[in-house]
């Protein structure tokens, strides 16, 4: 078991992703062994250090570029107002309600933190892939899907031919307790790939995880606030 400290400050990850026009999607999620991810509109656990890993991973980008965090409306609303938008990232919110109003806190650097509202995943991805859109933000390095369950499901069902195909999952696997009272679940990504007949998922090595994240990541079982978990990366 490992007592986890936040990742040390390391240089941004190498620019191995295609920044133009649209990188493949990466899902980032914390889930139980039965894929539970939420309860009563929030997280069933309180893991500040795991959240620090999330923040560091979704923020790191080479100089002159930025990452996008793509989320559904409920996920956006679950972020405390004082943290909206997630800083130093392009925040993309998807809501079918065209009249929905985003009221994020003003950012001192609009090129570092921008917020966009779209009524579908397709329009959101098209906007991110549009070279003209970079006039209002830095060029895109990586794009992360951060929730909720319906958005995870929709993106995992994108066909391999899609330029926004999901090829990586950063999974914090909650090992114990079981959190049997979860009422929100992410889909079984391995089963979806099998149903699609697409390339199967494999769990990457810890060295691969650290190389892609660009930071040291605790290996094996981590314990925080009585919760046991493990940092994993799945690729295809």
N, C-alpha and C positions, 0 to 999 in steps of 0.2 A: 504494500500500500504506500501511497505517496501523499505527503502533505503539500498541497499545491500553492505555489506563489505565482503571481501574475508573470507573463512572459517578459524577459528582459528586453530592454530597448535595443533592437537590432535594425540594420538597414532594411529598407523595404524589400519585398521579394523581387527576384529577378524578373525582368519583363519578358516572361515566356508566353504570355497569353497574346492572342491577336487582339489589338486594341481597335481595329477597324475592319468592318463596321460594328460587329457585335460578337463578343466572346460567347462561348458556350456558358450555360447557366450552372451555377453551383447552389445546391440546397444546403442550408445550415440550420441545424435543429438539435434540440435536446429531447430525447424520447426514452420512455421506459422499455423494458424487454417486450412488452406487448404493444409498443408504439404509442403509448399515451403521451400527449404533449400539453394538455391543458385541463383546467377545472374551473368552472364558474367564470369563464372569460379571462382567466389569468393563469399563471404558472403554479403548479402544485408544490414547487420547491423554491427555496431562496438560496441561490448559489452565486454570490457576488464575484467570486474569482472565476467561475465559469463564464459569467457575463463579461468579465474583463477580457477573457480569451475571445469571445464573440466580437467585442468592440475592436480589439487589436487586429483580428483576422479580417474583418470586413472593412477596416480603414486603410491598412497598409497598401500603398500603391507607389509605383515609381514616380519620380519627380515630374510634375507637369501633367499627371493623369489623375483620375479619380475612380472610385468604385461606386456601383449602384446597389442600393438595398431596395428590393421590390417586395411589397407587402399588400395584403388586403386591408380593407377599412378597419376591421375589428382589431387587427394587429396594430395598426396606426393608433387607434384610440386606446389601446392598452399601454402605450408608451406615456409615461407621465409628461404633462404639458411642458415642464421645465426642460425636458430632454428632447422635445420635438423642435425641429427635425433632428435625426441622428447626425451629429456634427461631422464635417469633413467627408461626407458621402452624398451622392445624389439620391434623395429619397423619392421613391416612386410608389404612389398609393393607387390601388385599383378599387373602384367603387362603381357599381351599376347605376348609382344615383347621380345623374348629371348635375343635380343642384347641390350636391354635397360641397361644403365649404371647408377648406383646409385653413386652419388658423395657427400655423407654427410660429414659434418665437422668431423674431428677426435675426438673421445671421449677419455678423460683422463683415463676413467675406462671402458674398453671394456666389462666387465661382467655386468656393470650397464646399458650400452646403446649399443645395438647391432642392426644391420640392415640386413634384409634378403629380397631377391628378389625371387618371385615365379611366375610361369606363369599361375597358377590357384588357386582357393580357396582350392580345394581338396589337392593339394600338400602343400600349406601353412599350412593347419590344420594338415596334416599328419606329417609334420616336427615339429610342436609345440607339438604334442602328442608323438613324438619319444623320449624315455628316453635318447638315445644316444646324442640327440641334446643339452641336458643340459650341455654337456662338454664345450660348447661355451657360455653358459649363465646360469643364476640362474634358479632354478626350477620355473615353471609357477604357478602363483596364480590366476589371472583373465585374460580374453581375451576380448578386446573391439573392436567392429567394429566401425570405426570413419568416414566412407564414402568412396566413394560417393554413389550416388543414385543406380547405378547398383549393387554395393556390398551389400547395404541394401536389395535390392530386392532379390538377390541370397540367402543371408543368411536367410531371413525371409521365404523363400520357402523350407528350409531344413526340412525334415520330422522329426516327434517326435522320431523316432527310431535312428536318427543320434546322435552320442556322442557330436556333436557340435551344437545341437539344441539351438535356441535362446529362452531363458526363461526370459529375462529381457530387458527392454528398459528404459534408462535414457533420458527422453524427456524434453528439455527446450521448453515449449510451448510459442511461440511469440503471444501475445494477440492483440497488436496494436502497430503501424499501421498495415494495412493488407498486405503491401508489395506485391501488385498485379502484380508487374513487375518481380517476380521470374520466372526463366525459367528452374529451376531444382527442382524436387519434390521427396520426399521419398514416398514409397508405403503406402497404407492404411493397416496398420498391422492388425487391427481388422478384416477387410474384408478378408485378406489372411487366417487368422486362421479359419474363417467361411467356406471359400471355401475348405480348407484342411480337415475340420472336426476335427481339433485338439483342444486341450484345449483352451478355450477362454481367452482373456486378461482381466485383471482387474486392475484398478488403485489402487496402494498400498497407504496405509496411509502415512502421513508425517513422523510419528514415524518410520515406516518401512524404508522409504527412508534414514533418518538420521542414523539409525542403520546399514544399509548396506553400506552406504558411509563412515561411521566412522567419521563424522564431523557434526557440526551444519550447517543446511541449512535454509535459510529464507523461511518462510511459507507464502503462499498466493502470491499476486501480487507484483512484484518487478519492479522498474522503474530505468532505466539506459539510459542516453543519449536520453531521450524522447521515449524509447522503453519500453513497458510494457510486462512482461513475468512471467512465473511461472515454478518452478522446479517440475517435476513430475517423478514418477517411475511406470512403468507398468510391471506386472509379470504374469506368467502362470505356 
